[in-house]
Amino acid sequence: MKTTIQIQNLKCGGCAKTITDKLSGLNGINKLTIEQETSSVIFEHQNSDVVFVAKDKLRALGYPAIDDENGILQKAKSFVSCANGKFRSN
């Protein structure tokens, strides 16, 4: 199956790098793509439970799904995740 999760707070390549690093390590996620233009995380999976795990991981990183709360804590987490992604990409 293929799933697209539209997320909040995705601003740059640093954010995309962090998301890619963290989600690619999850068991059951294949062919992961991050589309910055549409703020979308796209991946293939066999088990629908992995979608819930991915959404939880994204929320923990500061990138909640578009229909989830996006308070100051989420925005602060995304800022840190973004900075980490930029630092690792250099």
N, CA, C and O atoms as a GROMACS GRO file, in nm:
protein
  360
    1MET      N    1   0.084  -0.117   0.000
    1MET     CA    2   0.000   0.000   0.000
    1MET      C    3   0.089   0.124   0.000
    1MET      O    4   0.203   0.121   0.045
    2LYS      N    5   0.034   0.231  -0.051
    2LYS     CA    6   0.105   0.358  -0.053
    2LYS      C    7   0.027   0.459   0.030
    2LYS      O    8  -0.095   0.471   0.016
    3THR      N    9   0.097   0.532   0.116
    3THR     CA   10   0.033   0.631   0.202
    3THR      C   11   0.100   0.766   0.186
    3THR      O   12   0.222   0.774   0.173
    4THR      N   13   0.019   0.870   0.186
    4THR     CA   14   0.069   1.007   0.186
    4THR      C   15   0.017   1.075   0.312
    4THR      O   16  -0.103   1.076   0.339
    5ILE      N   17   0.110   1.132   0.389
    5ILE     CA   18   0.073   1.207   0.508
    5ILE      C   19   0.115   1.352   0.485
    5ILE      O   20   0.234   1.381   0.471
    6GLN      N   21   0.018   1.440   0.482
    6GLN     CA   22   0.051   1.582   0.469
    6GLN      C   23   0.081   1.634   0.610
    6GLN      O   24   0.002   1.616   0.702
    7ILE      N   25   0.197   1.700   0.624
    7ILE     CA   26   0.244   1.741   0.757
    7ILE      C   27   0.257   1.893   0.766
    7ILE      O   28   0.250   1.965   0.667
    8GLN      N   29   0.276   1.939   0.889
    8GLN     CA   30   0.295   2.080   0.918
    8GLN      C   31   0.443   2.105   0.953
    8GLN      O   32   0.514   2.012   0.992
    9ASN      N   33   0.487   2.226   0.939
    9ASN     CA   34   0.620   2.274   0.981
    9ASN      C   35   0.735   2.228   0.892
    9ASN      O   36   0.850   2.252   0.927
   10LEU      N   37   0.709   2.166   0.779
   10LEU     CA   38   0.815   2.126   0.687
   10LEU      C   39   0.857   2.250   0.608
   10LEU      O   40   0.779   2.303   0.529
   11LYS      N   41   0.980   2.295   0.631
   11LYS     CA   42   1.022   2.422   0.571
   11LYS      C   43   1.139   2.410   0.475
   11LYS      O   44   1.153   2.492   0.384
   12CYS      N   45   1.224   2.309   0.493
   12CYS     CA   46   1.346   2.307   0.412
   12CYS      C   47   1.405   2.166   0.402
   12CYS      O   48   1.348   2.068   0.449
   13GLY      N   49   1.520   2.161   0.338
   13GLY     CA   50   1.590   2.035   0.322
   13GLY      C   51   1.639   1.975   0.453
   13GLY      O   52   1.650   1.853   0.465
   14GLY      N   53   1.667   2.060   0.551
   14GLY     CA   54   1.707   2.010   0.682
   14GLY      C   55   1.595   1.932   0.748
   14GLY      O   56   1.617   1.826   0.806
   15CYS      N   57   1.475   1.985   0.737
   15CYS     CA   58   1.357   1.915   0.789
   15CYS      C   59   1.340   1.781   0.716
   15CYS      O   60   1.321   1.677   0.780
   16ALA      N   61   1.348   1.785   0.585
   16ALA     CA   62   1.330   1.664   0.504
   16ALA      C   63   1.436   1.560   0.539
   16ALA      O   64   1.406   1.440   0.545
   17LYS      N   65   1.559   1.604   0.562
   17LYS     CA   66   1.668   1.511   0.597
   17LYS      C   67   1.638   1.442   0.730
   17LYS      O   68   1.654   1.320   0.741
   18THR      N   69   1.596   1.518   0.830
   18THR     CA   70   1.564   1.459   0.959
   18THR      C   71   1.450   1.359   0.946
   18THR      O   72   1.458   1.249   1.001
   19ILE      N   73   1.346   1.395   0.874
   19ILE     CA   74   1.232   1.305   0.856
   19ILE      C   75   1.276   1.178   0.785
   19ILE      O   76   1.239   1.068   0.826
   20THR      N   77   1.353   1.194   0.681
   20THR     CA   78   1.402   1.078   0.606
   20THR      C   79   1.486   0.987   0.696
   20THR      O   80   1.466   0.866   0.698
   21ASP      N   81   1.579   1.045   0.771
   21ASP     CA   82   1.665   0.966   0.860
   21ASP      C   83   1.584   0.889   0.963
   21ASP      O   84   1.610   0.771   0.987
   22LYS      N   85   1.486   0.956   1.024
   22LYS     CA   86   1.410   0.894   1.133
   22LYS      C   87   1.306   0.793   1.084
   22LYS      O   88   1.286   0.689   1.147
   23LEU      N   89   1.240   0.822   0.973
   23LEU     CA   90   1.136   0.730   0.926
   23LEU      C   91   1.194   0.611   0.850
   23LEU      O   92   1.136   0.503   0.854
   24SER      N   93   1.307   0.630   0.783
   24SER     CA   94   1.365   0.516   0.711
   24SER      C   95   1.409   0.406   0.806
   24SER      O   96   1.423   0.291   0.765
   25GLY      N   97   1.432   0.440   0.930
   25GLY     CA   98   1.472   0.341   1.029
   25GLY      C   99   1.356   0.260   1.085
   25GLY      O  100   1.377   0.164   1.159
   26LEU      N  101   1.234   0.299   1.052
   26LEU     CA  102   1.117   0.226   1.103
   26LEU      C  103   1.093   0.100   1.020
   26LEU      O  104   1.098   0.103   0.897
   27ASN      N  105   1.068  -0.007   1.089
   27ASN     CA  106   1.042  -0.134   1.024
   27ASN      C  107   0.911  -0.128   0.947
   27ASN      O  108   0.808  -0.090   1.003
   28GLY      N  109   0.913  -0.164   0.820
   28GLY     CA  110   0.792  -0.168   0.739
   28GLY      C  111   0.772  -0.051   0.646
   28GLY      O  112   0.676  -0.051   0.568
   29ILE      N  113   0.859   0.049   0.651
   29ILE     CA  114   0.846   0.163   0.561
   29ILE      C  115   0.944   0.144   0.444
   29ILE      O  116   1.063   0.122   0.464
   30ASN      N  117   0.890   0.154   0.324
   30ASN     CA  118   0.970   0.139   0.202
   30ASN      C  119   0.945   0.256   0.108
   30ASN      O  120   0.840   0.320   0.114
   31LYS      N  121   1.041   0.283   0.023
   31LYS     CA  122   1.030   0.386  -0.081
   31LYS      C  123   0.979   0.518  -0.025
   31LYS      O  124   0.880   0.574  -0.072
   32LEU      N  125   1.048   0.568   0.076
   32LEU     CA  126   1.012   0.692   0.143
   32LEU      C  127   1.051   0.813   0.058
   32LEU      O  128   1.163   0.821   0.009
   33THR      N  129   0.958   0.905   0.041
   33THR     CA  130   0.981   1.028  -0.033
   33THR      C  131   0.924   1.144   0.048
   33THR      O  132   0.816   1.134   0.106
   34ILE      N  133   0.998   1.255   0.051
   34ILE     CA  134   0.951   1.376   0.115
   34ILE      C  135   0.933   1.481   0.006
   34ILE      O  136   1.028   1.511  -0.067
   35GLU      N  137   0.815   1.536  -0.007
   35GLU     CA  138   0.788   1.641  -0.105
   35GLU      C  139   0.770   1.773  -0.031
   35GLU      O  140   0.666   1.797   0.029
   36GLN      N  141   0.873   1.857  -0.037
   36GLN     CA  142   0.869   1.984   0.034
   36GLN      C  143   0.759   2.076  -0.021
   36GLN      O  144   0.696   2.149   0.056
   37GLU      N  145   0.736   2.074  -0.150
   37GLU     CA  146   0.640   2.165  -0.212
   37GLU      C  147   0.499   2.145  -0.158
   37GLU      O  148   0.422   2.240  -0.146
   38THR      N  149   0.465   2.019  -0.127
   38THR     CA  150   0.330   1.989  -0.078
   38THR      C  151   0.329   1.950   0.069
   38THR      O  152   0.225   1.913   0.123
   39SER      N  153   0.445   1.958   0.135
   39SER     CA  154   0.459   1.917   0.275
   39SER      C  155   0.406   1.776   0.297
   39SER      O  156   0.328   1.751   0.389
   40SER      N  157   0.449   1.685   0.209
   40SER     CA  158   0.398   1.548   0.214
   40SER      C  159   0.509   1.447   0.238
   40SER      O  160   0.621   1.460   0.188
   41VAL      N  161   0.474   1.347   0.317
   41VAL     CA  162   0.560   1.231   0.341
   41VAL      C  163   0.489   1.114   0.274
   41VAL      O  164   0.374   1.085   0.306
   42ILE      N  165   0.557   1.048   0.182
   42ILE     CA  166   0.496   0.941   0.104
   42ILE      C  167   0.581   0.816   0.122
   42ILE      O  168   0.704   0.820   0.113
   43PHE      N  169   0.515   0.704   0.148
   43PHE     CA  170   0.588   0.578   0.163
   43PHE      C  171   0.498   0.460   0.132
   43PHE      O  172   0.375   0.471   0.131
   44GLU      N  173   0.562   0.348   0.106
   44GLU     CA  174   0.491   0.223   0.084
   44GLU      C  175   0.507   0.136   0.207
   44GLU      O  176   0.607   0.146   0.279
   45HIS      N  177   0.408   0.051   0.231
   45HIS     CA  178   0.409  -0.037   0.347
   45HIS      C  179   0.316  -0.154   0.323
   45HIS      O  180   0.227  -0.149   0.238
   46GLN      N  181   0.336  -0.261   0.400
   46GLN     CA  182   0.250  -0.378   0.390
   46GLN      C  183   0.144  -0.380   0.500
   46GLN      O  184   0.035  -0.433   0.480
   47ASN      N  185   0.178  -0.322   0.615
   47ASN     CA  186   0.092  -0.328   0.732
   47ASN      C  187   0.043  -0.187   0.765
   47ASN      O  188   0.124  -0.094   0.777
   48SER      N  189  -0.087  -0.169   0.780
   48SER     CA  190  -0.141  -0.036   0.804
   48SER      C  191  -0.102   0.019   0.942
   48SER      O  192  -0.112   0.140   0.965
   49ASP      N  193  -0.060  -0.068   1.034
   49ASP     CA  194  -0.017  -0.020   1.166
   49ASP      C  195   0.104   0.073   1.157
   49ASP      O  196   0.121   0.160   1.242
   50VAL      N  197   0.186   0.055   1.055
   50VAL     CA  198   0.306   0.138   1.040
   50VAL      C  199   0.270   0.285   1.014
   50VAL      O  200   0.350   0.374   1.043
   51VAL      N  201   0.151   0.310   0.961
   51VAL     CA  202   0.107   0.447   0.937
   51VAL      C  203   0.091   0.520   1.071
   51VAL      O  204   0.130   0.636   1.083
   52PHE      N  205   0.034   0.453   1.169
   52PHE     CA  206   0.017   0.513   1.302
   52PHE      C  207   0.153   0.538   1.369
   52PHE      O  208   0.174   0.640   1.434
   53VAL      N  209   0.243   0.442   1.351
   53VAL     CA  210   0.378   0.457   1.406
   53VAL      C  211   0.448   0.576   1.341
   53VAL      O  212   0.512   0.655   1.409
   54ALA      N  213   0.435   0.589   1.209
   54ALA     CA  214   0.497   0.700   1.136
   54ALA      C  215   0.439   0.834   1.181
   54ALA      O  216   0.513   0.930   1.202
   55LYS      N  217   0.308   0.841   1.197
   55LYS     CA  218   0.245   0.966   1.242
   55LYS      C  219   0.293   1.004   1.382
   55LYS      O  220   0.318   1.122   1.410
   56ASP      N  221   0.305   0.905   1.470
   56ASP     CA  222   0.355   0.932   1.605
   56ASP      C  223   0.498   0.982   1.601
   56ASP      O  224   0.534   1.075   1.673
   57LYS      N  225   0.581   0.922   1.517
   57LYS     CA  226   0.721   0.963   1.504
   57LYS      C  227   0.729   1.105   1.448
   57LYS      O  228   0.806   1.187   1.498
   58LEU      N  229   0.650   1.134   1.347
   58LEU     CA  230   0.648   1.269   1.288
   58LEU      C  231   0.606   1.372   1.393
   58LEU      O  232   0.666   1.479   1.402
   59ARG      N  233   0.504   1.340   1.470
   59ARG     CA  234   0.457   1.432   1.576
   59ARG      C  235   0.568   1.455   1.678
   59ARG      O  236   0.590   1.568   1.722
   60ALA      N  237   0.638   1.348   1.716
   60ALA     CA  238   0.747   1.359   1.814
   60ALA      C  239   0.862   1.445   1.762
   60ALA      O  240   0.932   1.509   1.840
   61LEU      N  241   0.881   1.446   1.630
   61LEU     CA  242   0.987   1.528   1.569
   61LEU      C  243   0.944   1.673   1.548
   61LEU      O  244   1.028   1.758   1.517
   62GLY      N  245   0.815   1.701   1.565
   62GLY     CA  246   0.765   1.837   1.545
   62GLY      C  247   0.697   1.859   1.412
   62GLY      O  248   0.676   1.972   1.369
   63TYR      N  249   0.662   1.749   1.345
   63TYR     CA  250   0.596   1.757   1.215
   63TYR      C  251   0.462   1.684   1.220
   63TYR      O  252   0.448   1.578   1.159
   64PRO      N  253   0.364   1.739   1.293
   64PRO     CA  254   0.235   1.670   1.304
   64PRO      C  255   0.161   1.667   1.171
   64PRO      O  256   0.182   1.752   1.084
   65ALA      N  257   0.075   1.568   1.156
   65ALA     CA  258  -0.010   1.560   1.037
   65ALA      C  259  -0.096   1.687   1.030
   65ALA      O  260  -0.120   1.752   1.132
   66ILE      N  261  -0.142   1.720   0.914
   66ILE     CA  262  -0.216   1.843   0.889
   66ILE      C  263  -0.341   1.853   0.977
   66ILE      O  264  -0.385   1.964   1.009
   67ASP      N  265  -0.398   1.740   1.017
   67ASP     CA  266  -0.520   1.743   1.098
   67ASP      C  267  -0.491   1.732   1.248
   67ASP      O  268  -0.584   1.722   1.328
   68ASP      N  269  -0.363   1.733   1.288
   68ASP     CA  270  -0.324   1.728   1.429
   68ASP      C  271  -0.294   1.868   1.481
   68ASP      O  272  -0.272   1.961   1.404
   69GLU      N  273  -0.294   1.882   1.613
   69GLU     CA  274  -0.261   2.010   1.676
   69GLU      C  275  -0.117   2.050   1.644
   69GLU      O  276  -0.027   1.965   1.639
   70ASN      N  277  -0.097   2.179   1.621
   70ASN     CA  278   0.036   2.231   1.590
   70ASN      C  279   0.066   2.350   1.681
   70ASN      O  280   0.071   2.465   1.637
   71GLY      N  281   0.084   2.320   1.809
   71GLY     CA  282   0.109   2.426   1.907
   71GLY      C  283   0.255   2.468   1.909
   71GLY      O  284   0.335   2.423   1.827
   72ILE      N  285   0.288   2.552   2.003
   72ILE     CA  286   0.423   2.607   2.015
   72ILE      C  287   0.525   2.495   2.040
   72ILE      O  288   0.638   2.504   1.993
   73LEU      N  289   0.487   2.391   2.114
   73LEU     CA  290   0.580   2.281   2.141
   73LEU      C  291   0.616   2.208   2.012
   73LEU      O  292   0.733   2.176   1.989
   74GLN      N  293   0.517   2.183   1.927
   74GLN     CA  294   0.544   2.116   1.799
   74GLN      C  295   0.635   2.203   1.711
   74GLN      O  296   0.726   2.152   1.647
   75LYS      N  297   0.609   2.332   1.710
   75LYS     CA  298   0.690   2.422   1.628
   75LYS      C  299   0.833   2.429   1.679
   75LYS      O  300   0.927   2.435   1.600
   76ALA      N  301   0.850   2.428   1.810
   76ALA     CA  302   0.985   2.430   1.868
   76ALA      C  303   1.059   2.300   1.835
   76ALA      O  304   1.178   2.302   1.802
   77LYS      N  305   0.989   2.188   1.844
   77LYS     CA  306   1.051   2.059   1.810
   77LYS      C  307   1.094   2.057   1.664
   77LYS      O  308   1.202   2.006   1.631
   78SER      N  309   1.011   2.111   1.575
   78SER     CA  310   1.046   2.110   1.433
   78SER      C  311   1.168   2.198   1.407
   78SER      O  312   1.250   2.167   1.320
   79PHE      N  313   1.180   2.307   1.481
   79PHE     CA  314   1.297   2.394   1.467
   79PHE      C  315   1.425   2.318   1.502
   79PHE      O  316   1.525   2.327   1.430
   80VAL      N  317   1.421   2.244   1.611
   80VAL     CA  318   1.537   2.164   1.654
   80VAL      C  319   1.565   2.053   1.553
   80VAL      O  320   1.680   2.030   1.516
   81SER      N  321   1.460   1.984   1.508
   81SER     CA  322   1.476   1.877   1.409
   81SER      C  323   1.536   1.931   1.280
   81SER      O  324   1.622   1.868   1.219
   82CYS      N  325   1.490   2.048   1.238
   82CYS     CA  326   1.540   2.112   1.117
   82CYS      C  327   1.690   2.144   1.131
   82CYS      O  328   1.769   2.114   1.042
   83ALA      N  329   1.727   2.203   1.244
   83ALA     CA  330   1.867   2.238   1.268
   83ALA      C  331   1.954   2.113   1.267
   83ALA      O  332   2.064   2.114   1.212
   84ASN      N  333   1.906   2.006   1.329
   84ASN     CA  334   1.981   1.880   1.329
   84ASN      C  335   1.998   1.826   1.187
   84ASN      O  336   2.105   1.777   1.150
   85GLY      N  337   1.894   1.836   1.109
   85GLY     CA  338   1.900   1.788   0.970
   85GLY      C  339   1.997   1.869   0.887
   85GLY      O  340   2.070   1.814   0.804
   86LYS      N  341   1.999   2.000   0.908
   86LYS     CA  342   2.093   2.085   0.834
   86LYS      C  343   2.237   2.053   0.875
   86LYS      O  344   2.326   2.048   0.791
   87PHE      N  345   2.258   2.033   1.003
   87PHE     CA  346   2.392   2.004   1.054
   87PHE      C  347   2.443   1.871   0.999
   87PHE      O  348   2.560   1.861   0.960
   88ARG      N  349   2.357   1.769   0.995
   88ARG     CA  350   2.397   1.637   0.946
   88ARG      C  351   2.417   1.634   0.795
   88ARG      O  352   2.490   1.549   0.745
   89SER      N  353   2.353   1.725   0.722
   89SER     CA  354   2.364   1.720   0.577
   89SER      C  355   2.494   1.785   0.526
   89SER      O  356   2.528   1.770   0.409
   90ASN      N  357   2.565   1.855   0.612
   90ASN     CA  358   2.690   1.921   0.570
   90ASN      C  359   2.809   1.832   0.589
   90ASN      O  360   2.921   1.871   0.558
   0.00000   0.00000   0.00000
